[in-house]
Amino acid sequence: MTNQISIVLGLLIVSLVVADMLLTGGDTILFLARKFGDLIEWTAFWR
C-alpha cells in the first residue's frame, strides 16, 4: 500500500466518523462496535 492510498483511506474513515457524529450522534459507530464485539465472542466460541 502506498502512502497516497493510506492517506486517502485514513481521510475517508475520519470523514465518515465525523459525518456519523454530526448526523446521528455516533449511534452508527456504537451499533457497529457492539456487533463487532458480538462477532468476536462468536468466533472465540468456535476456537
PQR file of N, CA, C, O and H, with PARSE charges and radii, in Angstrom:
ATOM      1  N   MET A   1       0.851  -1.165   0.000 -0.4000 1.5000
ATOM      2  CA  MET A   1       0.000   0.000   0.000 -0.0000 2.0000
ATOM      3  C   MET A   1       0.902   1.235   0.000  0.5500 1.7000
ATOM      4  O   MET A   1       1.819   1.349   0.813 -0.5500 1.4000
ATOM      5  N   THR A   2       0.633   2.129  -0.897 -0.4000 1.5000
ATOM      6  CA  THR A   2       1.448   3.335  -0.983 -0.0000 2.0000
ATOM      7  C   THR A   2       0.973   4.360   0.039  0.5500 1.7000
ATOM      8  O   THR A   2      -0.109   4.237   0.612 -0.5500 1.4000
ATOM      9  H   THR A   2      -0.112   2.037  -1.558  0.4000 1.0000
ATOM     10  N   ASN A   3       1.804   5.366   0.251 -0.4000 1.5000
ATOM     11  CA  ASN A   3       1.451   6.427   1.190 -0.0000 2.0000
ATOM     12  C   ASN A   3       0.200   7.171   0.746  0.5500 1.7000
ATOM     13  O   ASN A   3      -0.630   7.548   1.573 -0.5500 1.4000
ATOM     14  H   ASN A   3       2.684   5.466  -0.215  0.4000 1.0000
ATOM     15  N   GLN A   4       0.067   7.377  -0.537 -0.4000 1.5000
ATOM     16  CA  GLN A   4      -1.090   8.116  -1.043 -0.0000 2.0000
ATOM     17  C   GLN A   4      -2.391   7.349  -0.772  0.5500 1.7000
ATOM     18  O   GLN A   4      -3.389   7.942  -0.362 -0.5500 1.4000
ATOM     19  H   GLN A   4       0.742   7.070  -1.209  0.4000 1.0000
ATOM     20  N   ILE A   5      -2.377   6.058  -0.996 -0.4000 1.5000
ATOM     21  CA  ILE A   5      -3.574   5.251  -0.742 -0.0000 2.0000
ATOM     22  C   ILE A   5      -3.906   5.244   0.747  0.5500 1.7000
ATOM     23  O   ILE A   5      -5.074   5.358   1.119 -0.5500 1.4000
ATOM     24  H   ILE A   5      -1.566   5.577  -1.329  0.4000 1.0000
ATOM     25  N   SER A   6      -2.904   5.113   1.592 -0.4000 1.5000
ATOM     26  CA  SER A   6      -3.164   5.080   3.030 -0.0000 2.0000
ATOM     27  C   SER A   6      -3.691   6.419   3.534  0.5500 1.7000
ATOM     28  O   SER A   6      -4.541   6.448   4.424 -0.5500 1.4000
ATOM     29  H   SER A   6      -1.955   5.021   1.290  0.4000 1.0000
ATOM     30  N   ILE A   7      -3.207   7.513   2.988 -0.4000 1.5000
ATOM     31  CA  ILE A   7      -3.710   8.834   3.380 -0.0000 2.0000
ATOM     32  C   ILE A   7      -5.160   9.001   2.953  0.5500 1.7000
ATOM     33  O   ILE A   7      -5.978   9.505   3.722 -0.5500 1.4000
ATOM     34  H   ILE A   7      -2.517   7.490   2.266  0.4000 1.0000
ATOM     35  N   VAL A   8      -5.486   8.586   1.739 -0.4000 1.5000
ATOM     36  CA  VAL A   8      -6.866   8.693   1.250 -0.0000 2.0000
ATOM     37  C   VAL A   8      -7.796   7.832   2.100  0.5500 1.7000
ATOM     38  O   VAL A   8      -8.875   8.287   2.481 -0.5500 1.4000
ATOM     39  H   VAL A   8      -4.821   8.177   1.114  0.4000 1.0000
ATOM     40  N   LEU A   9      -7.400   6.606   2.401 -0.4000 1.5000
ATOM     41  CA  LEU A   9      -8.229   5.740   3.237 -0.0000 2.0000
ATOM     42  C   LEU A   9      -8.400   6.311   4.644  0.5500 1.7000
ATOM     43  O   LEU A   9      -9.493   6.256   5.209 -0.5500 1.4000
ATOM     44  H   LEU A   9      -6.523   6.237   2.092  0.4000 1.0000
ATOM     45  N   GLY A  10      -7.341   6.847   5.199 -0.4000 1.5000
ATOM     46  CA  GLY A  10      -7.420   7.470   6.525 -0.0000 2.0000
ATOM     47  C   GLY A  10      -8.359   8.657   6.545  0.5500 1.7000
ATOM     48  O   GLY A  10      -9.167   8.801   7.464 -0.5500 1.4000
ATOM     49  H   GLY A  10      -6.454   6.891   4.741  0.4000 1.0000
ATOM     50  N   LEU A  11      -8.258   9.512   5.531 -0.4000 1.5000
ATOM     51  CA  LEU A  11      -9.151  10.669   5.452 -0.0000 2.0000
ATOM     52  C   LEU A  11     -10.599  10.244   5.241  0.5500 1.7000
ATOM     53  O   LEU A  11     -11.515  10.867   5.778 -0.5500 1.4000
ATOM     54  H   LEU A  11      -7.602   9.396   4.785  0.4000 1.0000
ATOM     55  N   LEU A  12     -10.809   9.194   4.467 -0.4000 1.5000
ATOM     56  CA  LEU A  12     -12.161   8.686   4.245 -0.0000 2.0000
ATOM     57  C   LEU A  12     -12.768   8.173   5.548  0.5500 1.7000
ATOM     58  O   LEU A  12     -13.927   8.459   5.848 -0.5500 1.4000
ATOM     59  H   LEU A  12     -10.065   8.688   4.030  0.4000 1.0000
ATOM     60  N   ILE A  13     -12.004   7.429   6.310 -0.4000 1.5000
ATOM     61  CA  ILE A  13     -12.505   6.899   7.579 -0.0000 2.0000
ATOM     62  C   ILE A  13     -12.802   8.029   8.557  0.5500 1.7000
ATOM     63  O   ILE A  13     -13.842   8.023   9.216 -0.5500 1.4000
ATOM     64  H   ILE A  13     -11.063   7.196   6.066  0.4000 1.0000
ATOM     65  N   VAL A  14     -11.905   8.987   8.655 -0.4000 1.5000
ATOM     66  CA  VAL A  14     -12.122  10.117   9.561 -0.0000 2.0000
ATOM     67  C   VAL A  14     -13.346  10.919   9.148  0.5500 1.7000
ATOM     68  O   VAL A  14     -14.134  11.327  10.001 -0.5500 1.4000
ATOM     69  H   VAL A  14     -11.060   8.992   8.121  0.4000 1.0000
ATOM     70  N   SER A  15     -13.517  11.150   7.848 -0.4000 1.5000
ATOM     71  CA  SER A  15     -14.678  11.918   7.393 -0.0000 2.0000
ATOM     72  C   SER A  15     -15.978  11.161   7.648  0.5500 1.7000
ATOM     73  O   SER A  15     -16.993  11.779   7.970 -0.5500 1.4000
ATOM     74  H   SER A  15     -12.877  10.819   7.155  0.4000 1.0000
ATOM     75  N   LEU A  16     -15.966   9.834   7.511 -0.4000 1.5000
ATOM     76  CA  LEU A  16     -17.167   9.053   7.811 -0.0000 2.0000
ATOM     77  C   LEU A  16     -17.503   9.087   9.301  0.5500 1.7000
ATOM     78  O   LEU A  16     -18.676   9.152   9.667 -0.5500 1.4000
ATOM     79  H   LEU A  16     -15.142   9.332   7.250  0.4000 1.0000
ATOM     80  N   VAL A  17     -16.502   9.045  10.147 -0.4000 1.5000
ATOM     81  CA  VAL A  17     -16.739   9.128  11.589 -0.0000 2.0000
ATOM     82  C   VAL A  17     -17.296  10.499  11.957  0.5500 1.7000
ATOM     83  O   VAL A  17     -18.233  10.595  12.749 -0.5500 1.4000
ATOM     84  H   VAL A  17     -15.548   8.992   9.849  0.4000 1.0000
ATOM     85  N   VAL A  18     -16.731  11.551  11.393 -0.4000 1.5000
ATOM     86  CA  VAL A  18     -17.222  12.906  11.668 -0.0000 2.0000
ATOM     87  C   VAL A  18     -18.650  13.070  11.164  0.5500 1.7000
ATOM     88  O   VAL A  18     -19.481  13.662  11.853 -0.5500 1.4000
ATOM     89  H   VAL A  18     -15.970  11.474  10.750  0.4000 1.0000
ATOM     90  N   ALA A  19     -18.948  12.555   9.973 -0.4000 1.5000
ATOM     91  CA  ALA A  19     -20.305  12.646   9.435 -0.0000 2.0000
ATOM     92  C   ALA A  19     -21.283  11.889  10.326  0.5500 1.7000
ATOM     93  O   ALA A  19     -22.400  12.354  10.553 -0.5500 1.4000
ATOM     94  H   ALA A  19     -18.273  12.074   9.414  0.4000 1.0000
ATOM     95  N   ASP A  20     -20.878  10.738  10.826 -0.4000 1.5000
ATOM     96  CA  ASP A  20     -21.753   9.981  11.720 -0.0000 2.0000
ATOM     97  C   ASP A  20     -22.005  10.750  13.008  0.5500 1.7000
ATOM     98  O   ASP A  20     -23.131  10.778  13.505 -0.5500 1.4000
ATOM     99  H   ASP A  20     -19.971  10.360  10.641  0.4000 1.0000
ATOM    100  N   MET A  21     -20.983  11.364  13.544 -0.4000 1.5000
ATOM    101  CA  MET A  21     -21.154  12.144  14.770 -0.0000 2.0000
ATOM    102  C   MET A  21     -22.099  13.324  14.558  0.5500 1.7000
ATOM    103  O   MET A  21     -22.914  13.638  15.425 -0.5500 1.4000
ATOM    104  H   MET A  21     -20.068  11.341  13.140  0.4000 1.0000
ATOM    105  N   LEU A  22     -21.987  13.965  13.416 -0.4000 1.5000
ATOM    106  CA  LEU A  22     -22.839  15.123  13.148 -0.0000 2.0000
ATOM    107  C   LEU A  22     -24.279  14.720  12.831  0.5500 1.7000
ATOM    108  O   LEU A  22     -25.216  15.398  13.254 -0.5500 1.4000
ATOM    109  H   LEU A  22     -21.325  13.710  12.711  0.4000 1.0000
ATOM    110  N   LEU A  23     -24.463  13.635  12.097 -0.4000 1.5000
ATOM    111  CA  LEU A  23     -25.802  13.263  11.642 -0.0000 2.0000
ATOM    112  C   LEU A  23     -26.582  12.426  12.651  0.5500 1.7000
ATOM    113  O   LEU A  23     -27.783  12.634  12.823 -0.5500 1.4000
ATOM    114  H   LEU A  23     -23.702  13.085  11.753  0.4000 1.0000
ATOM    115  N   THR A  24     -25.927  11.493  13.315 -0.4000 1.5000
ATOM    116  CA  THR A  24     -26.656  10.585  14.208 -0.0000 2.0000
ATOM    117  C   THR A  24     -26.148  10.611  15.641  0.5500 1.7000
ATOM    118  O   THR A  24     -26.640   9.853  16.477 -0.5500 1.4000
ATOM    119  H   THR A  24     -24.951  11.324  13.175  0.4000 1.0000
ATOM    120  N   GLY A  25     -25.200  11.443  15.938 -0.4000 1.5000
ATOM    121  CA  GLY A  25     -24.684  11.498  17.297 -0.0000 2.0000
ATOM    122  C   GLY A  25     -23.822  10.308  17.678  0.5500 1.7000
ATOM    123  O   GLY A  25     -23.612  10.048  18.863 -0.5500 1.4000
ATOM    124  H   GLY A  25     -24.800  12.059  15.259  0.4000 1.0000
ATOM    125  N   GLY A  26     -23.323   9.588  16.693 -0.4000 1.5000
ATOM    126  CA  GLY A  26     -22.441   8.457  16.947 -0.0000 2.0000
ATOM    127  C   GLY A  26     -23.159   7.139  17.150  0.5500 1.7000
ATOM    128  O   GLY A  26     -22.539   6.153  17.548 -0.5500 1.4000
ATOM    129  H   GLY A  26     -23.493   9.799  15.731  0.4000 1.0000
ATOM    130  N   ASP A  27     -24.457   7.104  16.884 -0.4000 1.5000
ATOM    131  CA  ASP A  27     -25.221   5.866  17.076 -0.0000 2.0000
ATOM    132  C   ASP A  27     -24.748   4.745  16.162  0.5500 1.7000
ATOM    133  O   ASP A  27     -24.708   3.586  16.573 -0.5500 1.4000
ATOM    134  H   ASP A  27     -24.961   7.905  16.562  0.4000 1.0000
ATOM    135  N   THR A  28     -24.395   5.075  14.943 -0.4000 1.5000
ATOM    136  CA  THR A  28     -23.972   4.049  13.988 -0.0000 2.0000
ATOM    137  C   THR A  28     -22.655   3.411  14.417  0.5500 1.7000
ATOM    138  O   THR A  28     -22.495   2.194  14.325 -0.5500 1.4000
ATOM    139  H   THR A  28     -24.427   6.017  14.609  0.4000 1.0000
ATOM    140  N   ILE A  29     -21.720   4.217  14.880 -0.4000 1.5000
ATOM    141  CA  ILE A  29     -20.431   3.683  15.326 -0.0000 2.0000
ATOM    142  C   ILE A  29     -20.630   2.786  16.543  0.5500 1.7000
ATOM    143  O   ILE A  29     -20.006   1.731  16.649 -0.5500 1.4000
ATOM    144  H   ILE A  29     -21.850   5.206  14.955  0.4000 1.0000
ATOM    145  N   LEU A  30     -21.495   3.202  17.459 -0.4000 1.5000
ATOM    146  CA  LEU A  30     -21.775   2.396  18.639 -0.0000 2.0000
ATOM    147  C   LEU A  30     -22.425   1.071  18.256  0.5500 1.7000
ATOM    148  O   LEU A  30     -22.078   0.029  18.811 -0.5500 1.4000
ATOM    149  H   LEU A  30     -22.003   4.060  17.373  0.4000 1.0000
ATOM    150  N   PHE A  31     -23.363   1.104  17.314 -0.4000 1.5000
ATOM    151  CA  PHE A  31     -24.012  -0.117  16.836 -0.0000 2.0000
ATOM    152  C   PHE A  31     -22.985  -1.064  16.221  0.5500 1.7000
ATOM    153  O   PHE A  31     -22.975  -2.257  16.525 -0.5500 1.4000
ATOM    154  H   PHE A  31     -23.645   1.951  16.864  0.4000 1.0000
ATOM    155  N   LEU A  32     -22.124  -0.530  15.358 -0.4000 1.5000
ATOM    156  CA  LEU A  32     -21.119  -1.369  14.712 -0.0000 2.0000
ATOM    157  C   LEU A  32     -20.120  -1.930  15.723  0.5500 1.7000
ATOM    158  O   LEU A  32     -19.681  -3.073  15.590 -0.5500 1.4000
ATOM    159  H   LEU A  32     -22.133   0.440  15.112  0.4000 1.0000
ATOM    160  N   ALA A  33     -19.762  -1.139  16.729 -0.4000 1.5000
ATOM    161  CA  ALA A  33     -18.838  -1.625  17.758 -0.0000 2.0000
ATOM    162  C   ALA A  33     -19.459  -2.768  18.547  0.5500 1.7000
ATOM    163  O   ALA A  33     -18.781  -3.746  18.864 -0.5500 1.4000
ATOM    164  H   ALA A  33     -20.118  -0.212  16.837  0.4000 1.0000
ATOM    165  N   ARG A  34     -20.749  -2.651  18.866 -0.4000 1.5000
ATOM    166  CA  ARG A  34     -21.424  -3.729  19.594 -0.0000 2.0000
ATOM    167  C   ARG A  34     -21.512  -4.992  18.746  0.5500 1.7000
ATOM    168  O   ARG A  34     -21.278  -6.092  19.248 -0.5500 1.4000
ATOM    169  H   ARG A  34     -21.300  -1.857  18.609  0.4000 1.0000
ATOM    170  N   LYS A  35     -21.846  -4.846  17.470 -0.4000 1.5000
ATOM    171  CA  LYS A  35     -21.931  -6.009  16.593 -0.0000 2.0000
ATOM    172  C   LYS A  35     -20.555  -6.651  16.403  0.5500 1.7000
ATOM    173  O   LYS A  35     -20.451  -7.875  16.317 -0.5500 1.4000
ATOM    174  H   LYS A  35     -22.036  -3.952  17.063  0.4000 1.0000
ATOM    175  N   PHE A  36     -19.508  -5.841  16.336 -0.4000 1.5000
ATOM    176  CA  PHE A  36     -18.156  -6.372  16.212 -0.0000 2.0000
ATOM    177  C   PHE A  36     -17.777  -7.147  17.471  0.5500 1.7000
ATOM    178  O   PHE A  36     -17.127  -8.189  17.392 -0.5500 1.4000
ATOM    179  H   PHE A  36     -19.593  -4.847  16.405  0.4000 1.0000
ATOM    180  N   GLY A  37     -18.185  -6.635  18.636 -0.4000 1.5000
ATOM    181  CA  GLY A  37     -17.949  -7.359  19.881 -0.0000 2.0000
ATOM    182  C   GLY A  37     -18.664  -8.697  19.904  0.5500 1.7000
ATOM    183  O   GLY A  37     -18.113  -9.694  20.370 -0.5500 1.4000
ATOM    184  H   GLY A  37     -18.713  -5.788  18.701  0.4000 1.0000
ATOM    185  N   ASP A  38     -19.902  -8.719  19.396 -0.4000 1.5000
ATOM    186  CA  ASP A  38     -20.637  -9.982  19.288 -0.0000 2.0000
ATOM    187  C   ASP A  38     -19.927 -10.954  18.350  0.5500 1.7000
ATOM    188  O   ASP A  38     -19.862 -12.153  18.624 -0.5500 1.4000
ATOM    189  H   ASP A  38     -20.350  -7.909  19.018  0.4000 1.0000
ATOM    190  N   LEU A  39     -19.399 -10.439  17.251 -0.4000 1.5000
ATOM    191  CA  LEU A  39     -18.671 -11.285  16.306 -0.0000 2.0000
ATOM    192  C   LEU A  39     -17.418 -11.875  16.944  0.5500 1.7000
ATOM    193  O   LEU A  39     -17.103 -13.046  16.733 -0.5500 1.4000
ATOM    194  H   LEU A  39     -19.451  -9.466  17.028  0.4000 1.0000
ATOM    195  N   ILE A  40     -16.708 -11.073  17.717 -0.4000 1.5000
ATOM    196  CA  ILE A  40     -15.506 -11.551  18.410 -0.0000 2.0000
ATOM    197  C   ILE A  40     -15.874 -12.673  19.383  0.5500 1.7000
ATOM    198  O   ILE A  40     -15.194 -13.697  19.445 -0.5500 1.4000
ATOM    199  H   ILE A  40     -16.963 -10.121  17.889  0.4000 1.0000
ATOM    200  N   GLU A  41     -16.960 -12.471  20.145 -0.4000 1.5000
ATOM    201  CA  GLU A  41     -17.388 -13.507  21.079 -0.0000 2.0000
ATOM    202  C   GLU A  41     -17.795 -14.779  20.339  0.5500 1.7000
ATOM    203  O   GLU A  41     -17.480 -15.884  20.782 -0.5500 1.4000
ATOM    204  H   GLU A  41     -17.513 -11.639  20.095  0.4000 1.0000
ATOM    205  N   TRP A  42     -18.486 -14.627  19.224 -0.4000 1.5000
ATOM    206  CA  TRP A  42     -18.946 -15.784  18.464 -0.0000 2.0000
ATOM    207  C   TRP A  42     -17.769 -16.563  17.892  0.5500 1.7000
ATOM    208  O   TRP A  42     -17.763 -17.794  17.923 -0.5500 1.4000
ATOM    209  H   TRP A  42     -18.742 -13.729  18.865  0.4000 1.0000
ATOM    210  N   THR A  43     -16.778 -15.854  17.371 -0.4000 1.5000
ATOM    211  CA  THR A  43     -15.616 -16.551  16.818 -0.0000 2.0000
ATOM    212  C   THR A  43     -14.764 -17.166  17.929  0.5500 1.7000
ATOM    213  O   THR A  43     -14.139 -18.205  17.714 -0.5500 1.4000
ATOM    214  H   THR A  43     -16.783 -14.854  17.345  0.4000 1.0000
ATOM    215  N   ALA A  44     -14.727 -16.555  19.100 -0.4000 1.5000
ATOM    216  CA  ALA A  44     -13.980 -17.130  20.218 -0.0000 2.0000
ATOM    217  C   ALA A  44     -14.626 -18.432  20.676  0.5500 1.7000
ATOM    218  O   ALA A  44     -13.939 -19.335  21.155 -0.5500 1.4000
ATOM    219  H   ALA A  44     -15.235 -15.711  19.275  0.4000 1.0000
ATOM    220  N   PHE A  45     -15.938 -18.529  20.531 -0.4000 1.5000
ATOM    221  CA  PHE A  45     -16.642 -19.755  20.890 -0.0000 2.0000
ATOM    222  C   PHE A  45     -16.176 -20.917  20.023  0.5500 1.7000
ATOM    223  O   PHE A  45     -16.034 -22.039  20.509 -0.5500 1.4000
ATOM    224  H   PHE A  45     -16.495 -17.795  20.142  0.4000 1.0000
ATOM    225  N   TRP A  46     -15.940 -20.656  18.755 -0.4000 1.5000
ATOM    226  CA  TRP A  46     -15.549 -21.718  17.827 -0.0000 2.0000
ATOM    227  C   TRP A  46     -14.063 -22.047  17.900  0.5500 1.7000
ATOM    228  O   TRP A  46     -13.613 -22.992  17.253 -0.5500 1.4000
ATOM    229  H   TRP A  46     -16.056 -19.744  18.360  0.4000 1.0000
ATOM    230  N   ARG A  47     -13.319 -21.311  18.649 -0.4000 1.5000
ATOM    231  CA  ARG A  47     -11.879 -21.533  18.738 -0.0000 2.0000
ATOM    232  C   ARG A  47     -11.568 -22.737  19.508  0.5500 1.7000
ATOM    233  O   ARG A  47     -10.396 -23.074  19.681 -0.5500 1.4000
ATOM    234  H   ARG A  47     -13.684 -20.543  19.175  0.4000 1.0000
TER
END
